[in-house]
């Protein structure tokens, strides 16, 4: 592909490269640059791609796309294209390189602090069951093309990988793509150049303030999704709903529990293994059964039904498909136990998510509600005592433990968490070793108790320093059950 075709949609500040230069690939990592590539220099959090322009040229880059014309670039006399925003340029050039594959498919984007993963997986199920479509999925739990699963490092991949993925999905017959759209992806231009048939907003609560700095900035990042969609599906129960759709002219389909919602839930009933409610839409009342526990499952189901409605699937069809939907890995996932008590693992690692999960479990807990959680290192420190206060307020017993400490001292993280629970009437223990903490939670369980293992969910690893170590709570619980059965302790 010629350079002029790749950069046709870019606002170019200066260009020395010939428009007719043949480009055979795009790279933004100099280590992966190959002869004939357009190398895009991106400024990151830890390093600056402009520093690696010499390495990219050494590896055969045909043209450099950059924000800054560096001394190295001038000295080597290499052809370049200068732009104001190289992240945006990478997204638009990648879109052109892969032939704008998203344009030929229906794309549904889901954003919000909590519920993105469950909503996206349930929506994929509904689209497949109700219409028989082949659906692509991009999100926290990975990538799916139909029923083929692929690994992904990020909730929303970098723009080049994203466009490459869209190309593969289109080529393999996907009619629709459902994707989680993170605030990082919106802020860092990973999804620039994608137009969405439907954009879904779930909720907003404190998270990622290490990147955004404030809730207002965090919300503003999320809101960017609604400037690139045909229809917005918005959770009317959330306090930030009006902000999300302000200044955008797209039609809005609201969902929630209030009378002002276009699609609303009435008469919710919570069971230990499922939720039941009536979906009311345009005067019609549709019974819904979803085999996922927790009050938030009602909101997720409404979001799915609203999104499905925008692509022509009736609430009745959605309800029929949802009744047969499986649970979502790591989202209030029930683990087998050896007694009359329940153990759930859940990805809730943020204050709002932890509160929702605990409040969802509270009504169906006959005995004690035992909450085990920790907080990740090198992330938002403000939420640590907040999560402890939430756990102490709702649970009957709290176990403070380690999550992904990364480069922080796990004991120091626990010190900060503990400030939120110290002095509370709720009993708690502090066990830094997460495996030992899980063992303690199980050993203390009595009939009717419910144990929530919060924070890891689908993750099967723990990050210590910069390394991932295998740790799967499903395996830990199953192994401990076997040891208890045999009367052993490892």
C-alpha positions in Angstrom: 0.0 0.0 0.0 1.3 3.4 -0.9 2.0 5.9 1.9 -0.5 8.4 0.5 -3.3 5.9 1.0 -2.3 5.2 4.6 -2.2 8.8 5.7 -5.1 10.1 3.6 -7.2 10.7 6.8 -4.3 12.3 8.8 -3.7 15.9 9.5 -0.1 16.1 8.4 2.1 19.0 9.8 5.2 18.2 7.7 6.2 15.5 5.3 9.5 14.6 3.6 8.5 11.1 2.7 7.4 10.5 -0.9 3.6 9.9 -1.1 4.3 7.0 -3.4 6.5 5.1 -1.0 5.4 1.5 -0.8 4.5 0.5 2.8 4.3 -3.2 3.6 3.4 -3.0 7.3 2.9 -0.8 10.4 4.8 -1.0 13.7 5.0 1.0 16.9 7.6 -1.3 18.6 11.0 -0.9 17.1 11.9 -4.4 18.1 9.2 -5.7 15.9 9.8 -3.3 13.0 10.5 -5.0 9.7 11.8 -3.7 6.3 9.1 -1.6 4.5 7.2 -0.7 7.7 5.8 2.6 8.6 7.1 3.1 12.2 4.9 5.1 14.4 6.6 6.8 17.4 4.3 6.9 20.3 4.8 8.6 23.6 4.0 6.1 26.4 3.8 6.3 30.2 7.2 4.7 30.8 9.1 5.5 27.6 8.9 7.5 24.4 8.9 5.8 21.0 10.8 8.8 19.5 13.9 7.4 21.4 13.7 4.2 19.3 13.6 5.8 15.9 17.2 4.8 15.2 16.5 1.2 16.1 13.4 1.2 13.8 15.5 2.6 10.9 18.2 0.0 11.6 15.5 -2.7 11.3 14.4 -1.4 7.9 11.5 1.1 8.5 10.7 2.8 5.3 9.0 5.9 6.8 8.8 7.4 10.3 5.6 8.8 11.6 6.2 11.1 14.6 5.1 14.1 16.6 8.7 15.4 17.0 11.3 15.6 14.4 14.3 14.4 16.4 18.0 15.0 15.9 18.5 11.4 15.0 15.9 11.6 12.3 17.5 14.7 10.8 21.0 13.3 11.0 20.1 10.1 9.2 18.0 12.0 6.6 15.2 9.5 7.0 11.9 10.2 5.3 9.2 11.1 7.8 5.6 12.3 8.3 5.0 14.7 11.3 1.6 14.8 13.0 0.3 16.4 16.2 -1.0 13.1 17.7 0.8 9.9 16.7 -1.7 7.7 18.7 -4.6 9.0 16.6 -2.4 8.7 13.5 -1.6 5.0 14.3 -5.4 4.3 14.6 -6.3 5.9 11.4 -3.4 4.5 9.4 -4.1 1.0 10.8 -7.7 1.4 9.7 -6.6 2.3 6.2 -4.0 -0.5 6.1 -6.6 -3.2 6.9 -9.3 -1.7 4.6 -11.6 -0.3 7.3 -13.0 -3.7 8.2 -15.3 -2.5 11.0 -17.3 -0.5 8.4 -18.8 -3.7 7.1 -20.0 -5.1 10.4 -22.4 -4.0 13.2 -20.2 -2.9 16.1 -21.6 -2.6 19.6 -19.4 -1.0 22.2 -19.9 -1.3 26.0 -18.3 1.0 28.5 -18.6 1.6 32.2 -16.7 0.8 35.4 -18.5 -2.5 36.2 -20.6 -4.9 34.1 -18.8 -4.6 30.8 -17.6 -8.2 30.7 -20.8 -9.9 31.8 -22.9 -7.7 29.5 -20.7 -8.3 26.5 -20.7 -12.1 27.0 -24.4 -12.3 27.6 -25.1 -10.0 24.6 -23.0 -12.2 22.3 -25.0 -15.2 23.5 -28.3 -13.5 22.7 -27.2 -12.4 19.2 -26.1 -15.9 18.4 -29.1 -17.6 19.9 -31.8 -15.2 18.6 -30.4 -14.7 15.1 -27.7 -17.3 14.5 -25.2 -14.7 13.7 -21.4 -15.3 14.0 -20.3 -12.8 16.5 -16.8 -11.5 17.4 -16.1 -10.6 21.0 -13.3 -8.4 22.4 -12.9 -7.9 26.1 -11.4 -8.6 29.5 -11.7 -12.4 29.3 -10.1 -12.4 25.8 -11.2 -12.5 22.2 -13.7 -14.8 20.5 -14.3 -15.2 16.8 -17.5 -17.2 16.9 -16.6 -20.0 19.3 -12.8 -19.8 18.7 -11.0 -18.2 21.7 -7.9 -16.1 21.4 -5.7 -14.5 24.1 -5.5 -10.7 24.7 -3.3 -8.7 27.0 -5.8 -5.7 27.3 -9.5 -5.2 27.6 -9.3 -3.2 24.4 -6.2 -3.9 22.3 -3.9 -1.2 20.8 -5.4 0.2 17.6 -3.2 -1.7 15.2 -4.0 -5.0 16.8 -7.6 -4.0 17.0 -7.9 -3.3 13.3 -6.0 -6.5 12.4 -8.5 -8.3 14.6 -11.5 -6.7 12.9 -10.0 -7.7 9.6 -9.8 -11.3 10.7 -13.3 -11.3 12.1 -14.7 -9.8 8.9 -12.8 -12.3 6.8 -14.1 -15.2 8.9 -17.7 -14.2 8.5 -18.5 -12.2 11.6 -21.6 -10.1 11.1 -21.4 -8.4 14.4 -18.7 -7.4 16.9 -19.4 -6.9 20.6 -16.5 -5.1 22.4 -15.7 -3.7 25.8 -14.4 -0.2 25.5 -12.2 0.8 28.4 -11.5 4.4 29.5 -7.8 3.7 28.7 -8.8 2.8 25.1 -10.8 6.0 24.7 -8.2 8.2 26.3 -5.3 6.7 24.4 -7.0 6.7 21.0 -7.0 2.9 20.6 -10.6 3.0 19.3 -10.3 6.2 17.2 -11.8 5.8 13.8 -14.4 3.2 14.8 -18.1 4.0 14.4 -20.5 2.1 16.6 -24.0 1.0 15.7 -24.7 1.0 19.5 -22.9 2.3 22.5 -23.9 0.9 25.9 -23.2 2.7 29.2 -23.4 0.6 32.4 -22.3 2.7 35.3 -19.4 4.8 36.8 -17.6 4.5 40.1 -14.2 5.2 41.4 -11.4 3.5 39.4 -8.4 4.3 37.2 -7.8 7.6 38.9 -4.1 6.9 38.6 -4.6 7.6 34.9 -7.4 10.1 34.8 -6.7 12.1 38.0 -10.4 12.8 38.9 -13.9 11.3 38.5 -14.7 14.2 36.1 -11.8 13.3 33.8 -12.7 9.6 34.1 -16.3 10.3 33.1 -15.2 12.5 30.2 -13.1 9.7 28.8 -16.0 7.3 28.9 -18.3 9.9 27.3 -16.1 10.0 24.2 -17.8 6.7 23.1 -21.1 8.4 22.6 -19.7 10.8 20.0 -19.1 7.9 17.7 -22.4 5.9 17.8 -25.8 5.8 16.1 -27.7 4.8 19.3 -26.9 5.1 23.0 -28.2 2.6 25.6 -27.8 4.2 29.0 -28.4 3.0 32.5 -30.9 5.5 33.8 -30.2 4.4 37.4 -26.7 5.7 37.3 -25.9 9.2 38.5 -23.6 9.9 35.6 -26.1 8.9 32.9 -27.1 12.5 31.8 -23.4 13.5 31.7 -22.6 10.6 29.4 -25.1 11.6 26.7 -24.8 15.4 27.1 -23.8 17.3 24.0 -24.5 14.2 21.8 -27.3 14.1 19.3 -27.7 10.3 19.0 -31.0 8.7 20.0 -31.0 7.3 23.5 -32.7 4.1 24.7 -32.6 4.1 28.5 -32.9 1.1 30.9 -33.2 0.8 34.6 -35.6 0.4 37.5 -37.3 3.7 37.4 -40.5 4.8 35.7 -38.5 7.1 33.4 -36.6 4.2 31.8 -37.6 3.0 28.3 -36.9 -0.5 29.3 -37.3 -1.2 33.0 -37.1 -4.1 35.5 -40.0 -4.7 37.9 -40.6 -7.3 40.6 -37.0 -8.6 40.9 -36.5 -11.8 42.9 -33.1 -12.9 44.0 -32.2 -16.6 44.3 -28.9 -18.2 45.4 -28.2 -19.2 41.8 -30.3 -16.9 39.6 -32.4 -13.7 39.3 -36.0 -13.3 38.1 -37.7 -10.1 37.1 -40.2 -8.6 34.7 -38.9 -6.5 31.8 -41.4 -3.8 30.9 -41.1 -2.2 27.5 -43.8 -0.2 25.6 -46.5 -1.6 27.7 -45.4 -5.2 27.4 -44.3 -7.3 30.4 -41.8 -10.0 29.7 -40.7 -12.5 32.4 -36.9 -12.9 32.5 -34.8 -15.6 34.2 -31.1 -15.3 34.3 -28.9 -18.0 35.9 -26.5 -15.5 37.4 -27.0 -14.4 41.1 -26.9 -10.8 42.3 -28.9 -7.7 41.9 -26.4 -6.3 39.3 -27.3 -9.2 37.1 -30.7 -7.5 36.6 -29.0 -4.4 35.3 -26.7 -6.4 33.0 -29.7 -8.3 31.6 -31.5 -5.0 30.9 -28.4 -3.6 29.1 -28.3 -6.7 27.0 -32.0 -6.5 26.1 -31.6 -2.8 25.2 -28.6 -3.3 23.0 -30.3 -6.3 21.3 -33.4 -4.1 20.7 -31.2 -1.6 18.7 -30.3 -4.3 16.2 -33.9 -5.6 15.8 -34.1 -8.3 18.5 -37.3 -8.1 20.6 -37.3 -8.2 24.4 -39.2 -11.5 24.1 -36.5 -13.0 22.0 -33.8 -11.7 24.3 -35.5 -13.1 27.4 -35.8 -16.6 25.8 -32.0 -16.5 24.9 -31.0 -15.2 28.4 -32.7 -18.1 30.2 -30.3 -20.5 28.5 -27.2 -18.3 29.0 -24.4 -19.8 31.1 -22.7 -17.9 33.9 -19.7 -15.7 33.2 -16.2 -16.9 34.3 -15.0 -15.0 37.3 -18.2 -13.0 37.8 -19.9 -14.4 40.9 -18.7 -17.8 39.8 -19.9 -20.5 42.2 -17.1 -23.0 43.1 -17.9 -26.5 44.4 -17.7 -27.0 48.1 -17.7 -29.9 50.5 -20.5 -28.7 52.8 -23.7 -26.7 53.1 -22.0 -23.3 52.4 -21.2 -21.4 49.2 -18.0 -20.0 47.8 -18.0 -17.4 45.0 -15.0 -15.9 43.1 -15.5 -12.5 41.6 -13.4 -9.9 39.8 -14.7 -7.1 42.0 -11.6 -5.1 42.7 -13.1 -1.6 42.9 -15.3 -0.1 45.7 -18.5 0.1 43.7 -18.1 -3.4 42.3 -17.3 -4.9 45.8 -20.3 -3.1 47.3 -22.7 -4.4 44.6 -21.5 -7.9 44.9 -21.7 -8.0 48.7 -25.2 -6.4 48.7 -26.3 -8.9 46.0 -25.2 -11.8 48.2 -26.6 -10.5 51.5 -30.3 -11.3 51.0 -29.6 -15.0 50.1 -27.1 -15.6 52.9 -28.6 -17.7 55.6 -25.4 -17.7 57.8 -22.4 -15.3 57.8 -21.2 -13.4 54.8 -17.4 -13.7 54.7 -15.5 -11.4 52.4 -11.9 -11.9 51.4 -10.2 -9.2 49.3 -7.0 -7.2 48.7 -6.0 -4.3 46.5 -3.5 -4.2 43.6 -0.2 -2.5 43.9 0.9 0.4 41.6 -2.8 1.4 41.2 -5.2 3.8 42.7 -4.3 3.9 46.4 -7.3 6.0 47.4 -9.7 3.1 47.0 -7.9 0.9 49.5 -9.5 2.1 52.8 -12.8 2.7 51.0 -13.1 -0.9 50.1 -12.3 -2.0 53.6 -15.1 0.3 55.0 -17.5 -1.2 52.4 -16.5 -4.8 53.4 -16.9 -4.0 57.1 -20.3 -2.4 56.6 -21.9 -5.3 54.7 -20.0 -8.5 55.5 -20.0 -10.3 58.9 -16.3 -11.2 58.7 -13.5 -9.8 56.6 -10.2 -11.3 55.6 -7.6 -8.8 54.3 -5.1 -10.3 51.9 -2.9 -9.7 48.9 -4.1 -9.1 45.3 -1.5 -8.3 42.6 1.1 -6.4 44.7 3.3 -5.7 41.6 6.2 -3.6 42.7 4.7 -2.5 46.1 5.3 -4.2 49.4 2.2 -6.3 50.0 2.3 -5.6 53.7 2.4 -1.8 53.1 -0.7 -2.2 50.9 -2.5 -4.0 53.7 -1.5 -1.2 56.1 -3.4 1.2 53.9 -6.4 -1.1 53.5 -6.5 -1.6 57.2 -7.0 2.1 58.0 -10.5 1.7 56.6 -11.6 -1.1 58.9 -9.6 -0.5 62.1 -12.0 0.4 64.9 -14.9 -1.3 63.1 -17.2 -3.6 65.0 -16.9 -6.2 62.2 -14.3 -8.8 63.1 -11.4 -9.2 60.6 -8.0 -10.9 60.1 -5.1 -9.9 58.0 -3.4 -12.7 56.1 -1.0 -11.5 53.4 -0.6 -14.9 51.7 -3.7 -15.2 49.5 -3.6 -19.0 49.3 -3.5 -19.2 53.1 -6.3 -16.6 53.3 -8.5 -18.8 51.1 -7.8 -21.8 53.3 -8.7 -19.8 56.4 -12.0 -18.6 54.8 -13.0 -22.2 53.9 -12.0 -23.6 57.3 -14.1 -21.1 59.2 -17.2 -21.7 57.1 -20.3 -23.1 58.8 -23.7 -24.2 57.4 -25.4 -21.4 55.5 -22.3 -19.2 55.2 -21.3 -17.5 52.0 -17.7 -16.8 51.1 -16.8 -14.1 48.6 -13.2 -14.3 47.2 -13.0 -10.9 45.6 -10.5 -9.3 43.3 -9.2 -12.0 41.1 -12.2 -13.6 39.4 -11.1 -14.9 36.0 -7.4 -14.2 36.6 -5.3 -17.3 37.0 -2.1 -15.5 38.1 -0.7 -13.1 40.7 1.6 -10.3 39.7 4.6 -10.0 42.1 7.2 -7.4 41.0 7.0 -7.6 37.2 6.4 -11.3 37.0 3.2 -13.3 36.8 2.9 -16.4 39.0 0.3 -19.0 38.4 -2.6 -18.7 40.9 -6.1 -19.9 40.1 -8.6 -19.7 42.9 -10.6 -22.5 41.4 -7.7 -24.8 41.7 -6.8 -23.6 45.2 -10.4 -24.2 46.5 -10.6 -27.6 44.8 -7.2 -28.7 46.2 -8.1 -27.6 49.7 -11.4 -29.5 49.5 -9.4 -32.6 48.6 -7.0 -32.0 51.5 -9.9 -31.5 53.9 -11.5 -34.7 52.7 -8.3 -36.6 53.2 -7.8 -35.0 56.6 -4.5 -33.5 55.5 -3.0 -30.1 55.4 -0.3 -29.2 52.8 
